Amino acid sequence: MSENGPLLKILFVGDVVGKGGRNAVKQLVPVLKDRYHASFVIVNAENSANGAGISKTCIDDMNTAPVNVYTAGDHIWDQKSFEHEINMYQNVLRPANMSTLQPGKGYGVFRNPAGGEVAVINLSGKVFMRESACCPFECVEKILQSLPKTVKCIFVDIHAEATSEKAALAWMLDGKVTAVVGTHTHVQTADGRVLPGGTAFLSDVGMTGGHDSVLGREVKDVVKKFRTGMPTRLEVTEKNIRLDYCVVTYELNTGKAVGIVNGSEFYNPDSL
């Protein structure tokens, strides 16, 4: 409890890669939720369908875990079927700064079981990314103007390559949102902090995928691709899975962050 009311916590899990990643979510999210007393869970499911996109099967599989919202990124449509499936879910988001002609939605307001509401905004970066996304800075400003004033907690998943783009977005939104956390690079960063205005920031939360891998893919495949320059099938690593995450603590009454921690946990398939 702070002078601005109760303190609540959001657990955010990094890009899920393949079946091993999904199994880690099912096993470890309940453990981490209890450990940190988190009341709201967000999972980036970007690569949950065999390392490329999302499918209904993947969401239904992970729904056995206490996940409130799923976010995505530039691989959202890698599974052709998902463009017909995404609207079956109110809690699955795709980047908001994609064409309005695309199915699905880029943000939503969700009830936090511990109190209040949580607005979750999914954005895609532009630097070194696919050209289909429009400006995330302009897009998020418009979204913030449309949110009800009663929504105090606002969480932004910025799915982007460049740390400079992520940091610039966080500084622009400092004091306006609860947290800006990056995804996409699959490498957890060490720059977690609360900015002066009360916005928690982390350049990248990391991934949920093979620890002994290159971004969740088999090492030998990725080395071959770089070494030869030839098209190579990059198999997903389904063993020794590491789940990367962060936990944001915020004030219920103001939505301002007061802390952010990040870490990793390993999945033991024998306990599932």
PyRosetta script that sets phi, psi and omega in degrees:
from pyrosetta import init, pose_from_sequence

init()
pose = pose_from_sequence("MSENGPLLKILFVGDVVGKGGRNAVKQLVPVLKDRYHASFVIVNAENSANGAGISKTCIDDMNTAPVNVYTAGDHIWDQKSFEHEINMYQNVLRPANMSTLQPGKGYGVFRNPAGGEVAVINLSGKVFMRESACCPFECVEKILQSLPKTVKCIFVDIHAEATSEKAALAWMLDGKVTAVVGTHTHVQTADGRVLPGGTAFLSDVGMTGGHDSVLGREVKDVVKKFRTGMPTRLEVTEKNIRLDYCVVTYELNTGKAVGIVNGSEFYNPDSL")
pose.set_psi(1, 132.4)
pose.set_omega(1, 174.8)
pose.set_phi(2, -115.8)
pose.set_psi(2, 178.8)
pose.set_omega(2, 178.8)
pose.set_phi(3, -66.2)
pose.set_psi(3, -15.0)
pose.set_omega(3, 177.7)
pose.set_phi(4, -105.1)
pose.set_psi(4, 28.4)
pose.set_omega(4, 174.8)
pose.set_phi(5, 97.4)
pose.set_psi(5, -170.8)
pose.set_omega(5, -176.9)
pose.set_phi(6, -61.8)
pose.set_psi(6, 152.7)
pose.set_omega(6, 174.2)
pose.set_phi(7, -100.9)
pose.set_psi(7, 127.2)
pose.set_omega(7, 179.3)
pose.set_phi(8, -115.3)
pose.set_psi(8, 162.1)
pose.set_omega(8, -176.4)
pose.set_phi(9, -131.2)
pose.set_psi(9, 140.0)
pose.set_omega(9, 175.6)
pose.set_phi(10, -113.6)
pose.set_psi(10, 128.9)
pose.set_omega(10, 174.1)
pose.set_phi(11, -97.8)
pose.set_psi(11, 125.6)
pose.set_omega(11, 179.7)
pose.set_phi(12, -121.4)
pose.set_psi(12, 126.5)
pose.set_omega(12, -175.3)
pose.set_phi(13, -109.3)
pose.set_psi(13, 135.2)
pose.set_omega(13, -176.3)
pose.set_phi(14, -72.7)
pose.set_psi(14, 167.0)
pose.set_omega(14, -172.1)
pose.set_phi(15, -39.7)
pose.set_psi(15, 117.5)
pose.set_omega(15, -179.8)
pose.set_phi(16, -81.5)
pose.set_psi(16, 127.2)
pose.set_omega(16, -178.3)
pose.set_phi(17, -115.9)
pose.set_psi(17, 113.3)
pose.set_omega(17, 170.9)
pose.set_phi(18, 69.3)
pose.set_psi(18, -173.3)
pose.set_omega(18, -177.9)
pose.set_phi(19, -64.5)
pose.set_psi(19, -39.6)
pose.set_omega(19, 178.3)
pose.set_phi(20, -60.0)
pose.set_psi(20, -40.2)
pose.set_omega(20, 177.0)
pose.set_phi(21, -64.5)
pose.set_psi(21, -41.8)
pose.set_omega(21, 178.7)
pose.set_phi(22, -63.6)
pose.set_psi(22, -41.3)
pose.set_omega(22, 178.1)
pose.set_phi(23, -63.6)
pose.set_psi(23, -37.4)
pose.set_omega(23, 177.8)
pose.set_phi(24, -64.0)
pose.set_psi(24, -40.4)
pose.set_omega(24, 177.0)
pose.set_phi(25, -59.8)
pose.set_psi(25, -45.8)
pose.set_omega(25, -177.8)
pose.set_phi(26, -63.8)
pose.set_psi(26, -37.8)
pose.set_omega(26, -178.1)
pose.set_phi(27, -82.2)
pose.set_psi(27, -42.9)
pose.set_omega(27, -168.0)
pose.set_phi(28, -94.1)
pose.set_psi(28, -28.0)
pose.set_omega(28, -179.9)
pose.set_phi(29, -58.9)
pose.set_psi(29, -45.8)
pose.set_omega(29, 177.2)
pose.set_phi(30, -59.2)
pose.set_psi(30, -37.4)
pose.set_omega(30, -179.7)
pose.set_phi(31, -65.9)
pose.set_psi(31, -48.2)
pose.set_omega(31, -178.6)
pose.set_phi(32, -68.2)
pose.set_psi(32, -37.0)
pose.set_omega(32, 178.3)
pose.set_phi(33, -59.8)
pose.set_psi(33, -43.6)
pose.set_omega(33, 178.6)
pose.set_phi(34, -71.4)
pose.set_psi(34, -40.7)
pose.set_omega(34, -177.3)
pose.set_phi(35, -60.4)
pose.set_psi(35, -43.8)
pose.set_omega(35, -176.1)
pose.set_phi(36, -97.4)
pose.set_psi(36, 1.0)
pose.set_omega(36, -178.1)
pose.set_phi(37, 56.3)
pose.set_psi(37, 41.6)
pose.set_omega(37, 178.3)
pose.set_phi(38, -79.0)
pose.set_psi(38, 140.2)
pose.set_omega(38, -179.2)
pose.set_phi(39, -105.9)
pose.set_psi(39, -6.8)
pose.set_omega(39, -176.7)
pose.set_phi(40, -144.1)
pose.set_psi(40, 134.8)
pose.set_omega(40, -175.1)
pose.set_phi(41, -126.3)
pose.set_psi(41, 130.0)
pose.set_omega(41, 175.7)
pose.set_phi(42, -120.6)
pose.set_psi(42, 134.1)
pose.set_omega(42, 179.7)
pose.set_phi(43, -127.2)
pose.set_psi(43, 128.6)
pose.set_omega(43, 172.2)
pose.set_phi(44, -84.7)
pose.set_psi(44, 114.3)
pose.set_omega(44, -173.4)
pose.set_phi(45, -100.1)
pose.set_psi(45, 18.6)
pose.set_omega(45, -170.3)
pose.set_phi(46, -44.3)
pose.set_psi(46, -41.8)
pose.set_omega(46, -174.7)
pose.set_phi(47, -121.3)
pose.set_psi(47, 29.3)
pose.set_omega(47, -173.1)
pose.set_phi(48, -72.4)
pose.set_psi(48, -21.1)
pose.set_omega(48, -179.2)
pose.set_phi(49, -92.3)
pose.set_psi(49, 82.8)
pose.set_omega(49, 179.3)
pose.set_phi(50, 54.1)
pose.set_psi(50, 35.2)
pose.set_omega(50, 175.8)
pose.set_phi(51, 85.9)
pose.set_psi(51, 2.7)
pose.set_omega(51, -176.6)
pose.set_phi(52, -143.3)
pose.set_psi(52, 92.3)
pose.set_omega(52, 176.1)
pose.set_phi(53, 84.8)
pose.set_psi(53, -163.0)
pose.set_omega(53, -173.7)
pose.set_phi(54, -131.7)
pose.set_psi(54, 152.1)
pose.set_omega(54, 173.2)
pose.set_phi(55, -138.6)
pose.set_psi(55, 164.6)
pose.set_omega(55, 176.7)
pose.set_phi(56, -58.5)
pose.set_psi(56, -40.8)
pose.set_omega(56, 179.2)
pose.set_phi(57, -57.8)
pose.set_psi(57, -41.0)
pose.set_omega(57, -179.0)
pose.set_phi(58, -67.3)
pose.set_psi(58, -44.3)
pose.set_omega(58, 179.2)
pose.set_phi(59, -63.7)
pose.set_psi(59, -45.5)
pose.set_omega(59, 179.7)
pose.set_phi(60, -62.0)
pose.set_psi(60, -35.3)
pose.set_omega(60, 178.6)
pose.set_phi(61, -64.3)
pose.set_psi(61, -48.1)
pose.set_omega(61, -177.7)
pose.set_phi(62, -75.5)
pose.set_psi(62, -15.4)
pose.set_omega(62, -179.0)
pose.set_phi(63, -67.4)
pose.set_psi(63, -7.2)
pose.set_omega(63, 173.0)
pose.set_phi(64, -74.4)
pose.set_psi(64, -12.4)
pose.set_omega(64, 174.5)
pose.set_phi(65, -94.7)
pose.set_psi(65, 158.3)
pose.set_omega(65, -178.8)
pose.set_phi(66, -79.3)
pose.set_psi(66, 67.3)
pose.set_omega(66, -179.8)
pose.set_phi(67, -99.0)
pose.set_psi(67, 129.2)
pose.set_omega(67, 179.8)
pose.set_phi(68, -88.5)
pose.set_psi(68, -39.6)
pose.set_omega(68, -175.9)
pose.set_phi(69, -143.3)
pose.set_psi(69, 141.7)
pose.set_omega(69, 172.8)
pose.set_phi(70, -112.0)
pose.set_psi(70, 135.2)
pose.set_omega(70, 175.0)
pose.set_phi(71, -113.6)
pose.set_psi(71, 174.1)
pose.set_omega(71, -175.1)
pose.set_phi(72, -145.6)
pose.set_psi(72, -152.8)
pose.set_omega(72, -178.3)
pose.set_phi(73, -170.6)
pose.set_psi(73, -147.0)
pose.set_omega(73, -172.3)
pose.set_phi(74, -71.3)
pose.set_psi(74, -12.1)
pose.set_omega(74, 178.7)
pose.set_phi(75, -99.2)
pose.set_psi(75, 16.6)
pose.set_omega(75, -174.0)
pose.set_phi(76, -54.7)
pose.set_psi(76, -34.8)
pose.set_omega(76, -175.8)
pose.set_phi(77, -104.5)
pose.set_psi(77, 16.5)
pose.set_omega(77, 179.8)
pose.set_phi(78, -61.4)
pose.set_psi(78, -31.9)
pose.set_omega(78, 173.3)
pose.set_phi(79, -94.1)
pose.set_psi(79, 109.0)
pose.set_omega(79, -173.0)
pose.set_phi(80, -53.3)
pose.set_psi(80, -35.5)
pose.set_omega(80, -176.7)
pose.set_phi(81, -65.0)
pose.set_psi(81, -23.3)
pose.set_omega(81, -170.6)
pose.set_phi(82, -71.3)
pose.set_psi(82, -22.4)
pose.set_omega(82, 177.2)
pose.set_phi(83, -65.0)
pose.set_psi(83, -21.6)
pose.set_omega(83, 176.8)
pose.set_phi(84, -96.5)
pose.set_psi(84, -9.4)
pose.set_omega(84, -175.5)
pose.set_phi(85, -106.2)
pose.set_psi(85, -24.3)
pose.set_omega(85, -170.8)
pose.set_phi(86, -60.4)
pose.set_psi(86, -35.6)
pose.set_omega(86, -178.0)
pose.set_phi(87, -74.4)
pose.set_psi(87, -1.7)
pose.set_omega(87, 174.0)
pose.set_phi(88, -75.8)
pose.set_psi(88, -13.6)
pose.set_omega(88, -175.4)
pose.set_phi(89, -121.1)
pose.set_psi(89, 129.0)
pose.set_omega(89, 175.3)
pose.set_phi(90, -82.8)
pose.set_psi(90, -15.9)
pose.set_omega(90, -175.2)
pose.set_phi(91, -110.2)
pose.set_psi(91, 17.9)
pose.set_omega(91, 175.4)
pose.set_phi(92, -111.8)
pose.set_psi(92, 121.9)
pose.set_omega(92, -175.6)
pose.set_phi(93, -111.0)
pose.set_psi(93, 151.0)
pose.set_omega(93, 167.9)
pose.set_phi(94, -120.3)
pose.set_psi(94, 163.5)
pose.set_omega(94, -177.5)
pose.set_phi(95, -52.3)
pose.set_psi(95, 131.1)
pose.set_omega(95, -176.4)
pose.set_phi(96, -69.6)
pose.set_psi(96, -24.5)
pose.set_omega(96, -175.9)
pose.set_phi(97, -93.1)
pose.set_psi(97, 26.8)
pose.set_omega(97, 168.6)
pose.set_phi(98, -91.9)
pose.set_psi(98, 173.1)
pose.set_omega(98, -179.9)
pose.set_phi(99, -55.7)
pose.set_psi(99, 139.3)
pose.set_omega(99, 177.4)
pose.set_phi(100, -68.3)
pose.set_psi(100, -11.1)
pose.set_omega(100, 177.7)
pose.set_phi(101, -80.8)
pose.set_psi(101, -11.5)
pose.set_omega(101, 178.8)
pose.set_phi(102, -79.3)
pose.set_psi(102, 147.3)
pose.set_omega(102, 179.0)
pose.set_phi(103, -69.0)
pose.set_psi(103, 166.5)
pose.set_omega(103, 178.8)
pose.set_phi(104, 85.3)
pose.set_psi(104, -176.7)
pose.set_omega(104, -179.1)
pose.set_phi(105, -136.4)
pose.set_psi(105, 156.4)
pose.set_omega(105, -175.1)
pose.set_phi(106, -102.3)
pose.set_psi(106, -5.0)
pose.set_omega(106, 176.9)
pose.set_phi(107, -158.1)
pose.set_psi(107, 165.0)
pose.set_omega(107, 178.5)
pose.set_phi(108, -165.1)
pose.set_psi(108, 162.8)
pose.set_omega(108, 176.8)
pose.set_phi(109, -112.6)
pose.set_psi(109, 126.9)
pose.set_omega(109, -173.3)
pose.set_phi(110, -127.9)
pose.set_psi(110, 148.3)
pose.set_omega(110, 179.8)
pose.set_phi(111, -77.1)
pose.set_psi(111, 132.2)
pose.set_omega(111, 172.1)
pose.set_phi(112, -90.5)
pose.set_psi(112, 120.2)
pose.set_omega(112, -178.1)
pose.set_phi(113, -55.8)
pose.set_psi(113, -23.9)
pose.set_omega(113, -178.7)
pose.set_phi(114, -87.2)
pose.set_psi(114, -7.7)
pose.set_omega(114, 179.6)
pose.set_phi(115, 136.3)
pose.set_psi(115, 140.6)
pose.set_omega(115, 177.3)
pose.set_phi(116, 73.9)
pose.set_psi(116, -167.6)
pose.set_omega(116, -179.0)
pose.set_phi(117, -125.1)
pose.set_psi(117, 158.0)
pose.set_omega(117, 177.1)
pose.set_phi(118, -125.7)
pose.set_psi(118, 120.5)
pose.set_omega(118, 171.9)
pose.set_phi(119, -90.4)
pose.set_psi(119, 126.9)
pose.set_omega(119, 178.0)
pose.set_phi(120, -114.0)
pose.set_psi(120, 126.1)
pose.set_omega(120, -179.2)
pose.set_phi(121, -118.9)
pose.set_psi(121, 127.0)
pose.set_omega(121, 179.1)
pose.set_phi(122, -108.1)
pose.set_psi(122, 124.5)
pose.set_omega(122, -179.1)
pose.set_phi(123, -127.6)
pose.set_psi(123, 155.5)
pose.set_omega(123, 173.0)
pose.set_phi(124, -114.8)
pose.set_psi(124, 140.2)
pose.set_omega(124, 175.1)
pose.set_phi(125, -75.3)
pose.set_psi(125, 172.0)
pose.set_omega(125, 178.0)
pose.set_phi(126, -113.3)
pose.set_psi(126, -30.4)
pose.set_omega(126, -176.5)
pose.set_phi(127, -70.3)
pose.set_psi(127, 121.6)
pose.set_omega(127, -179.1)
pose.set_phi(128, 61.6)
pose.set_psi(128, 21.0)
pose.set_omega(128, -179.1)
pose.set_phi(129, -115.8)
pose.set_psi(129, 178.0)
pose.set_omega(129, 178.4)
pose.set_phi(130, -62.5)
pose.set_psi(130, 148.6)
pose.set_omega(130, -172.5)
pose.set_phi(131, -78.5)
pose.set_psi(131, -4.7)
pose.set_omega(131, -172.9)
pose.set_phi(132, -74.1)
pose.set_psi(132, -17.6)
pose.set_omega(132, -177.0)
pose.set_phi(133, -85.2)
pose.set_psi(133, 143.7)
pose.set_omega(133, 173.8)
pose.set_phi(134, -91.4)
pose.set_psi(134, -174.9)
pose.set_omega(134, -172.6)
pose.set_phi(135, -63.5)
pose.set_psi(135, 118.2)
pose.set_omega(135, 179.3)
pose.set_phi(136, -68.0)
pose.set_psi(136, -28.2)
pose.set_omega(136, -179.6)
pose.set_phi(137, -66.6)
pose.set_psi(137, -49.8)
pose.set_omega(137, 179.4)
pose.set_phi(138, -66.1)
pose.set_psi(138, -39.8)
pose.set_omega(138, -178.4)
pose.set_phi(139, -62.0)
pose.set_psi(139, -47.2)
pose.set_omega(139, -176.4)
pose.set_phi(140, -68.2)
pose.set_psi(140, -32.0)
pose.set_omega(140, 176.6)
pose.set_phi(141, -62.7)
pose.set_psi(141, -40.4)
pose.set_omega(141, 178.5)
pose.set_phi(142, -67.0)
pose.set_psi(142, -39.8)
pose.set_omega(142, 179.1)
pose.set_phi(143, -63.6)
pose.set_psi(143, -43.9)
pose.set_omega(143, -179.2)
pose.set_phi(144, -60.7)
pose.set_psi(144, -36.1)
pose.set_omega(144, 178.5)
pose.set_phi(145, -66.4)
pose.set_psi(145, -26.1)
pose.set_omega(145, -176.3)
pose.set_phi(146, -90.1)
pose.set_psi(146, -13.4)
pose.set_omega(146, -177.4)
pose.set_phi(147, -74.2)
pose.set_psi(147, 143.4)
pose.set_omega(147, 175.6)
pose.set_phi(148, -59.6)
pose.set_psi(148, 142.5)
pose.set_omega(148, -179.7)
pose.set_phi(149, -63.6)
pose.set_psi(149, -19.9)
pose.set_omega(149, -179.0)
pose.set_phi(150, -73.6)
pose.set_psi(150, -15.9)
pose.set_omega(150, -179.9)
pose.set_phi(151, -83.3)
pose.set_psi(151, 112.5)
pose.set_omega(151, -177.0)
pose.set_phi(152, -96.1)
pose.set_psi(152, -34.7)
pose.set_omega(152, -177.1)
pose.set_phi(153, -94.6)
pose.set_psi(153, 122.2)
pose.set_omega(153, 179.8)
pose.set_phi(154, -131.5)
pose.set_psi(154, 120.9)
pose.set_omega(154, -177.8)
pose.set_phi(155, -113.6)
pose.set_psi(155, 128.0)
pose.set_omega(155, -178.2)
pose.set_phi(156, -114.7)
pose.set_psi(156, 121.8)
pose.set_omega(156, 170.8)
pose.set_phi(157, -99.1)
pose.set_psi(157, 110.1)
pose.set_omega(157, 178.7)
pose.set_phi(158, -101.8)
pose.set_psi(158, 107.1)
pose.set_omega(158, -176.3)
pose.set_phi(159, -89.8)
pose.set_psi(159, 96.5)
pose.set_omega(159, -170.1)
pose.set_phi(160, -149.5)
pose.set_psi(160, 157.8)
pose.set_omega(160, -178.9)
pose.set_phi(161, -85.6)
pose.set_psi(161, -46.0)
pose.set_omega(161, -171.6)
pose.set_phi(162, -84.4)
pose.set_psi(162, 124.7)
pose.set_omega(162, 177.3)
pose.set_phi(163, -63.8)
pose.set_psi(163, -31.8)
pose.set_omega(163, 180.0)
pose.set_phi(164, -64.2)
pose.set_psi(164, -38.8)
pose.set_omega(164, 179.4)
pose.set_phi(165, -67.0)
pose.set_psi(165, -40.2)
pose.set_omega(165, 178.9)
pose.set_phi(166, -66.1)
pose.set_psi(166, -45.3)
pose.set_omega(166, -179.5)
pose.set_phi(167, -64.6)
pose.set_psi(167, -41.3)
pose.set_omega(167, 179.6)
pose.set_phi(168, -62.3)
pose.set_psi(168, -40.5)
pose.set_omega(168, 178.3)
pose.set_phi(169, -63.9)
pose.set_psi(169, -42.3)
pose.set_omega(169, 179.8)
pose.set_phi(170, -62.2)
pose.set_psi(170, -44.0)
pose.set_omega(170, 179.6)
pose.set_phi(171, -66.7)
pose.set_psi(171, -37.2)
pose.set_omega(171, 177.5)
pose.set_phi(172, -64.0)
pose.set_psi(172, -34.3)
pose.set_omega(172, -176.6)
pose.set_phi(173, -94.1)
pose.set_psi(173, 0.7)
pose.set_omega(173, -178.4)
pose.set_phi(174, -56.4)
pose.set_psi(174, 126.5)
pose.set_omega(174, -178.4)
pose.set_phi(175, 87.1)
pose.set_psi(175, -9.3)
pose.set_omega(175, -179.4)
pose.set_phi(176, -105.7)
pose.set_psi(176, -23.9)
pose.set_omega(176, 179.2)
pose.set_phi(177, -133.2)
pose.set_psi(177, 164.8)
pose.set_omega(177, -179.1)
pose.set_phi(178, -76.9)
pose.set_psi(178, -42.0)
pose.set_omega(178, -175.7)
pose.set_phi(179, -153.3)
pose.set_psi(179, 145.5)
pose.set_omega(179, 170.1)
pose.set_phi(180, -126.7)
pose.set_psi(180, 112.4)
pose.set_omega(180, -177.9)
pose.set_phi(181, -125.9)
pose.set_psi(181, 133.7)
pose.set_omega(181, -177.1)
pose.set_phi(182, -88.8)
pose.set_psi(182, 151.0)
pose.set_omega(182, 171.4)
pose.set_phi(183, -133.4)
pose.set_psi(183, -179.1)
pose.set_omega(183, 172.6)
pose.set_phi(184, 105.1)
pose.set_psi(184, -41.2)
pose.set_omega(184, -174.7)
pose.set_phi(185, -79.1)
pose.set_psi(185, -16.5)
pose.set_omega(185, -179.9)
pose.set_phi(186, 67.2)
pose.set_psi(186, 12.0)
pose.set_omega(186, 178.8)
pose.set_phi(187, -122.6)
pose.set_psi(187, 116.3)
pose.set_omega(187, -178.3)
pose.set_phi(188, -70.4)
pose.set_psi(188, 135.1)
pose.set_omega(188, -178.8)
pose.set_phi(189, -100.0)
pose.set_psi(189, 168.5)
pose.set_omega(189, -174.1)
pose.set_phi(190, -112.7)
pose.set_psi(190, 25.1)
pose.set_omega(190, -174.5)
pose.set_phi(191, -108.6)
pose.set_psi(191, 23.4)
pose.set_omega(191, 179.7)
pose.set_phi(192, -61.4)
pose.set_psi(192, 132.3)
pose.set_omega(192, 179.6)
pose.set_phi(193, -164.5)
pose.set_psi(193, 166.5)
pose.set_omega(193, 171.4)
pose.set_phi(194, -104.4)
pose.set_psi(194, 120.8)
pose.set_omega(194, -179.2)
pose.set_phi(195, -70.0)
pose.set_psi(195, 163.6)
pose.set_omega(195, -173.3)
pose.set_phi(196, -54.8)
pose.set_psi(196, -32.0)
pose.set_omega(196, -177.5)
pose.set_phi(197, -84.9)
pose.set_psi(197, -3.3)
pose.set_omega(197, 177.6)
pose.set_phi(198, 100.9)
pose.set_psi(198, 24.6)
pose.set_omega(198, 176.4)
pose.set_phi(199, -108.9)
pose.set_psi(199, 123.8)
pose.set_omega(199, 177.4)
pose.set_phi(200, -77.1)
pose.set_psi(200, 140.6)
pose.set_omega(200, -178.1)
pose.set_phi(201, -138.4)
pose.set_psi(201, 138.6)
pose.set_omega(201, 172.2)
pose.set_phi(202, -145.6)
pose.set_psi(202, 125.5)
pose.set_omega(202, -176.1)
pose.set_phi(203, -58.9)
pose.set_psi(203, -43.0)
pose.set_omega(203, 176.9)
pose.set_phi(204, -153.5)
pose.set_psi(204, 132.0)
pose.set_omega(204, -178.1)
pose.set_phi(205, -81.0)
pose.set_psi(205, -17.7)
pose.set_omega(205, 178.3)
pose.set_phi(206, 103.5)
pose.set_psi(206, -151.0)
pose.set_omega(206, -176.1)
pose.set_phi(207, -140.0)
pose.set_psi(207, 168.7)
pose.set_omega(207, 170.0)
pose.set_phi(208, -117.1)
pose.set_psi(208, 93.9)
pose.set_omega(208, -174.2)
pose.set_phi(209, -166.4)
pose.set_psi(209, -171.9)
pose.set_omega(209, -175.0)
pose.set_phi(210, -60.1)
pose.set_psi(210, 126.4)
pose.set_omega(210, 179.3)
pose.set_phi(211, -68.2)
pose.set_psi(211, -42.3)
pose.set_omega(211, 178.8)
pose.set_phi(212, -93.4)
pose.set_psi(212, 69.9)
pose.set_omega(212, -174.3)
pose.set_phi(213, -152.7)
pose.set_psi(213, 177.1)
pose.set_omega(213, 168.0)
pose.set_phi(214, -111.0)
pose.set_psi(214, 100.1)
pose.set_omega(214, -179.4)
pose.set_phi(215, 56.7)
pose.set_psi(215, 33.8)
pose.set_omega(215, 177.5)
pose.set_phi(216, 94.0)
pose.set_psi(216, -2.4)
pose.set_omega(216, -179.8)
pose.set_phi(217, -106.3)
pose.set_psi(217, 155.9)
pose.set_omega(217, 179.9)
pose.set_phi(218, -58.5)
pose.set_psi(218, 130.6)
pose.set_omega(218, -175.8)
pose.set_phi(219, -56.9)
pose.set_psi(219, -47.4)
pose.set_omega(219, -175.6)
pose.set_phi(220, -60.9)
pose.set_psi(220, -35.6)
pose.set_omega(220, -179.6)
pose.set_phi(221, -68.2)
pose.set_psi(221, -43.6)
pose.set_omega(221, -177.6)
pose.set_phi(222, -69.7)
pose.set_psi(222, -41.0)
pose.set_omega(222, 177.7)
pose.set_phi(223, -61.0)
pose.set_psi(223, -42.6)
pose.set_omega(223, 179.0)
pose.set_phi(224, -60.7)
pose.set_psi(224, -42.4)
pose.set_omega(224, -179.1)
pose.set_phi(225, -63.3)
pose.set_psi(225, -44.4)
pose.set_omega(225, 179.0)
pose.set_phi(226, -69.8)
pose.set_psi(226, -39.4)
pose.set_omega(226, -174.5)
pose.set_phi(227, -70.9)
pose.set_psi(227, -37.9)
pose.set_omega(227, -174.6)
pose.set_phi(228, -101.9)
pose.set_psi(228, -24.3)
pose.set_omega(228, -175.6)
pose.set_phi(229, 73.9)
pose.set_psi(229, 11.1)
pose.set_omega(229, -178.4)
pose.set_phi(230, -96.4)
pose.set_psi(230, 150.7)
pose.set_omega(230, 175.7)
pose.set_phi(231, -56.7)
pose.set_psi(231, 130.4)
pose.set_omega(231, -176.0)
pose.set_phi(232, -139.6)
pose.set_psi(232, 134.7)
pose.set_omega(232, 175.5)
pose.set_phi(233, -72.3)
pose.set_psi(233, 123.5)
pose.set_omega(233, -176.7)
pose.set_phi(234, -100.6)
pose.set_psi(234, 97.5)
pose.set_omega(234, -177.8)
pose.set_phi(235, -70.9)
pose.set_psi(235, 145.1)
pose.set_omega(235, 177.8)
pose.set_phi(236, -79.6)
pose.set_psi(236, 136.4)
pose.set_omega(236, 175.2)
pose.set_phi(237, -80.4)
pose.set_psi(237, 126.2)
pose.set_omega(237, -176.5)
pose.set_phi(238, -113.8)
pose.set_psi(238, 20.3)
pose.set_omega(238, 179.6)
pose.set_phi(239, -136.0)
pose.set_psi(239, 162.0)
pose.set_omega(239, -177.7)
pose.set_phi(240, 50.1)
pose.set_psi(240, 59.9)
pose.set_omega(240, -173.1)
pose.set_phi(241, -84.8)
pose.set_psi(241, 133.4)
pose.set_omega(241, 176.6)
pose.set_phi(242, -112.0)
pose.set_psi(242, 131.9)
pose.set_omega(242, 176.3)
pose.set_phi(243, -106.0)
pose.set_psi(243, 116.9)
pose.set_omega(243, 177.7)
pose.set_phi(244, -96.2)
pose.set_psi(244, 143.1)
pose.set_omega(244, -175.1)
pose.set_phi(245, -154.5)
pose.set_psi(245, 168.3)
pose.set_omega(245, 167.1)
pose.set_phi(246, -140.7)
pose.set_psi(246, 158.2)
pose.set_omega(246, 178.1)
pose.set_phi(247, -127.0)
pose.set_psi(247, 124.0)
pose.set_omega(247, 179.7)
pose.set_phi(248, -106.6)
pose.set_psi(248, 126.3)
pose.set_omega(248, 176.1)
pose.set_phi(249, -102.0)
pose.set_psi(249, 131.7)
pose.set_omega(249, -176.9)
pose.set_phi(250, -142.4)
pose.set_psi(250, 160.9)
pose.set_omega(250, 178.9)
pose.set_phi(251, -83.7)
pose.set_psi(251, 128.4)
pose.set_omega(251, -179.1)
pose.set_phi(252, -59.7)
pose.set_psi(252, -42.4)
pose.set_omega(252, -172.3)
pose.set_phi(253, -77.7)
pose.set_psi(253, -25.0)
pose.set_omega(253, -176.9)
pose.set_phi(254, -114.0)
pose.set_psi(254, -23.5)
pose.set_omega(254, -174.9)
pose.set_phi(255, 79.1)
pose.set_psi(255, 0.6)
pose.set_omega(255, -179.4)
pose.set_phi(256, -77.9)
pose.set_psi(256, 137.7)
pose.set_omega(256, 177.4)
pose.set_phi(257, -76.5)
pose.set_psi(257, 144.6)
pose.set_omega(257, 175.9)
pose.set_phi(258, -120.5)
pose.set_psi(258, -5.8)
pose.set_omega(258, 179.0)
pose.set_phi(259, -172.4)
pose.set_psi(259, 154.8)
pose.set_omega(259, 173.6)
pose.set_phi(260, -146.9)
pose.set_psi(260, 131.0)
pose.set_omega(260, 175.4)
pose.set_phi(261, -127.5)
pose.set_psi(261, 151.5)
pose.set_omega(261, 177.2)
pose.set_phi(262, -137.0)
pose.set_psi(262, 154.5)
pose.set_omega(262, -177.8)
pose.set_phi(263, -167.0)
pose.set_psi(263, -172.0)
pose.set_omega(263, -179.4)
pose.set_phi(264, -138.2)
pose.set_psi(264, 150.5)
pose.set_omega(264, 178.5)
pose.set_phi(265, -138.5)
pose.set_psi(265, 146.5)
pose.set_omega(265, -179.3)
pose.set_phi(266, -104.2)
pose.set_psi(266, 142.2)
pose.set_omega(266, -177.6)
pose.set_phi(267, -91.7)
pose.set_psi(267, 129.0)
pose.set_omega(267, 177.6)
pose.set_phi(268, -106.6)
pose.set_psi(268, 104.6)
pose.set_omega(268, -175.7)
pose.set_phi(269, -62.3)
pose.set_psi(269, -22.7)
pose.set_omega(269, -177.5)
pose.set_phi(270, -70.6)
pose.set_psi(270, -17.7)
pose.set_omega(270, -176.9)
pose.set_phi(271, -95.0)
pose.set_psi(271, 0.8)
pose.set_omega(271, 177.3)
pose.set_phi(272, -90.5)
pose.dump_pdb("model.pdb")
